[in-house]
Amino acid sequence: MNLDLQQVEDAAKALYIRALKVLPPDVKSGFAALQKTETDRTAQSILGTMVTNIKVAEDTDNLLCQDTGLPIYNVTVGRNVSFDGSALKAALVRGCTRATREHPLRSSVVHPLTRKNEHTSCGPGIPVIHFDFVDTPDVVDIEMIPKGSGSENNSFLRMAIPAEGQAAIKQFVIDCVIAAGGKTCPPTIVGVGVGGTSDLCIHLAKKAATRPLGSVCADAAGAALERELSEAVNLLGIGPQGLGGDSTAFAVHIEIAATHITMNPVAVNMQCHSARRARATLTPTGITYGF
């Protein structure tokens, strides 16, 4: 399969717009589950308003939130796919730029020192592009995640030591959720990375935060810790928008990596209630869109 770069560019544009307007079905189901269990009257009202916003955005073809976020493209390439890597990255940048200028979207991306905005949602190192590879032949999967600053600002890293054990991981996660409070527009998805190097650990936390609701950590110990922490954070009373209630988080997700014998990094990255993402799958027969 020779990858069609025009298809990639078109998909990159369409995915950005789609992710900003249509919430994935698993997140909608997450809201429905929280509405069934929430006991606080104010929290019930806030959840209802959030659900109404989701429906209005879809019915009127509008954005779910004003924050168009930092664009992230996760590209998974199968076997027997031929492409020029540099040209593929350029196609993603062009698609991101077109989404911003042609739709148009508000560009949230600025230079970190001068604060200049090119109004393309692009800049040095942005969009963020991650590549992975799988055994499936003749397929390229592109996932787009617009990561808003309300959630991204609540990112944390601790270089724990092995002697502290899992208790340090649990305490750190709880402390981070408390510190974030309502600033992440809860209910959230709390992403936790454990292990690796400092930079890998933070990446794992981001990966965990943007995983679909209902998915489970592939590691058995990680999955058990997910269940324990998911229950614990909803006992904190932070609630929707930080105004109290049972619905602080949809879930806690964990991703792990092996690490050094003398350290145990733990990172937290959060996703707000508008957990936006969109996906395109390119095959020799065309493009299909989903979540």
C-alpha positions, 0 to 999 in steps of 0.5 A: 500500500502506497500511502496517499498523502493528500488523503492524510492531509484531508483526514488531518483537517477533518479529524480536527474539526470532528474531534471538536464537535462530536463527543465519542460514544464512550464518553456519552455513556460515561455521563449516563453512568454518572447521572445514575449514581450521582446523589448531590442535587447540584451535581445532578444539575451540572451533569445535566447541563453538560449533557445538554451542551453536548447535544446542542453542539452536535445538533447545531454543528458547533464546537463542544468548547471554545478551547480548540486545544493543542493538536496531537496526532497519533499515527499507527502504521501497519505492515507493507505501507510505503511512505516518506516520513517527512512528507507524512509529517508535512501533510499532517501539518497542512491538514491542521493548518487548513482546519484552522484557517478554512473552517475556521477555528480559533488558534490556541497555539502561540510561540512560548516566548514572544506569544505570537500566534500564527493562526494555524494551530501550528508552531515549533513542535506543534502539532505533536505527532507520535508514530507507532507500528503494528502487524496489521497489513495495509492500514494507517490509523490516525487519531487526533486529540485536541488537548485543552489547556484546562486539563493540560495545565494539571500535569504532574510528575513525581520521581518516587523511590521503590521503597515507598511502594504503591502507597506513594503512587496512590497518595500522589494521584489523590493529591493531584486530583485534590490540587486540580479541584475544579480547574480541569472541568470535572468529571475528568479522566485521570491518566496515570503513568508509572515507570519508564524515564521521566519523559516516558512516564509523562507520555504514558499518563497522557496516553492513559488520560486519552484512552477510551472509557471502558478500556482497561490497563493491559497489565493485571497489577495496573488494572487492579490499581485503576479500579481502586483509584477510580473508586477512591477519587469519587469519594473526595467530594470534588464533583462536577466543575468542583462544586461538590458531588460524587462525580469527580472522575469518569475513571482513573486510567493507568499505563505502565513501563519498566523502569530502573531498579532505583526509581519509580516515576509516577505522572498524572495527566488529566482529561476534562469532561469534554474528552475529545478525540477522533480517528481515521483509518486509511486502507487501499479501499479508502478512509473510514472515520470513527473514534 
